[in-house]
Amino acid sequence: MTDAAVPPEITDWFAGRGWRVRRHQAEMLSASDAGKHAMLVADTGAGIPAVRQFADLSADEKARLSDLTGFSAEDLEAAMNITAEYQSSK
C-alpha cells in the first residue's frame, strides 16, 4: 500500500499531529485490505492515548472507523481494552 492508498481520514489525523504514516502502518492497512489479520505491537505506551481517543469518538466516528478498518466497533473497542489492560499490567 502506498501513502496514496491510505485513507485520507488516517493521513489527515496523522498530519494534524505533525506525524506521517510509517511503512509498517501502511503494511498493516494493506494486510487488512487483503483480508488478512495484522497486529502492531508497540511497547511505547502509545496504546493508552489511543484507548482514550477511541473512547472520546462519537458513535458516527466509531462507525466510520469501523467502515475503514472492516472491524466492528465492538471488536475495535475490545482491542482497545486489551491494549489498556496490557499497558496497565506493565
DAQUI-V158079 format. One record per helix or strand of 2 or more residues. SS is the DSSP state (~ for helix, > for strand). FROM is the first residue (numbers start at 1). LEN is the number of residues. Records with the same first field share a line. If there is no record, write none. Layout:
SS=FROM-LEN / FROM-LEN
//
This chain:
~=3-3 / 8-8 / 23-11 / 46-11 / 59-11 / 73-16
//
